[in-house]
């Protein structure tokens, strides 16, 4: 398994617009081979931002790479960088190979 995460430092005055952008988008992940699950996470409030993260689980690193090279990925990110800036800086990507996975 492989986990792909993006962390976003969202401006407090842009939080509602940021949440809407994520929660109202068309979700194309379910159509990509190797996709397992997605979580949209809200973290702590800081002085100048609220931390958010996208957390995607893939069957393998190769499945994740396949997503990044897919037509669905291009469609999902077509408007990125357009419109009002809602974050403090760009998103921070972190990728993880799963070494242990314990489930119920």
C-alpha positions in Angstrom: 0.0 0.0 0.0 1.0 3.6 -0.6 -0.4 6.8 1.1 -0.3 10.1 -0.6 -0.9 13.2 1.5 -1.1 16.9 0.7 -1.1 19.4 3.5 -2.7 22.9 3.1 -2.3 25.9 5.3 -5.6 27.6 4.7 -6.1 31.3 5.3 -8.7 31.8 8.1 -10.8 34.2 5.9 -10.8 31.6 3.1 -11.7 28.5 5.1 -15.3 28.2 3.9 -14.3 28.7 0.2 -11.5 26.1 0.6 -13.9 23.6 2.2 -16.5 24.1 -0.5 -13.9 23.7 -3.3 -13.1 20.2 -1.9 -16.5 19.0 -0.8 -18.4 20.1 -3.9 -15.9 18.8 -6.5 -16.5 15.9 -8.8 -14.6 12.9 -7.3 -12.8 11.0 -10.1 -10.6 8.8 -7.8 -13.1 5.9 -7.7 -12.6 5.4 -11.5 -8.8 4.9 -11.2 -7.3 1.3 -10.8 -5.6 0.8 -7.5 -7.6 3.5 -5.5 -8.5 2.3 -2.0 -9.8 5.3 0.0 -9.7 9.1 0.4 -10.0 11.3 3.5 -10.3 15.1 3.6 -9.0 16.1 7.0 -9.2 19.3 9.1 -6.4 19.8 11.6 -5.6 22.4 14.2 -6.1 26.2 14.0 -3.0 28.2 14.1 -2.5 31.9 14.3 -2.3 32.5 10.6 -3.9 29.3 9.1 -6.0 26.2 9.6 -4.3 23.0 8.6 -6.1 20.7 6.2 -4.9 17.6 4.5 -6.0 15.2 1.7 -5.1 11.6 2.4 -5.3 9.0 -0.3 -4.6 5.3 0.0 -3.5 3.3 -3.0 -2.9 -0.4 -3.5 0.7 0.3 -4.5 3.1 3.1 -5.4 2.6 2.2 -9.0 -1.2 2.7 -8.7 -0.5 6.2 -7.3 1.8 7.0 -10.2 -0.8 5.7 -12.6 -3.3 8.2 -11.1 -0.9 11.1 -11.5 -0.5 10.2 -15.2 -4.2 9.6 -15.8 -6.8 11.6 -17.7 -8.8 11.7 -14.5 -5.9 13.4 -12.7 -5.6 16.1 -15.4 -9.3 16.7 -15.2 -9.3 16.9 -11.4 -6.5 19.4 -11.3 -7.5 21.4 -14.4 -8.4 24.5 -12.4 -5.6 24.3 -9.9 -3.9 27.7 -9.3 -6.8 29.7 -10.7 -9.1 31.9 -8.7 -8.5 33.5 -5.3 -5.5 32.2 -3.4 -7.0 30.4 -0.4 -3.8 29.1 1.2 -0.6 30.3 2.8 1.9 28.9 0.3 1.6 25.9 -1.9 0.4 22.5 -0.7 3.1 20.2 0.8 3.1 16.7 -0.6 4.2 13.7 1.4 4.2 10.1 0.1 4.5 7.0 2.3 5.1 3.3 1.7 2.9 1.4 4.2 5.1 -1.0 6.2 2.4 -2.2 8.5 -1.4 -2.0 8.3 -3.5 -3.2 11.2 -7.3 -3.4 10.7 -10.2 -4.5 12.8 
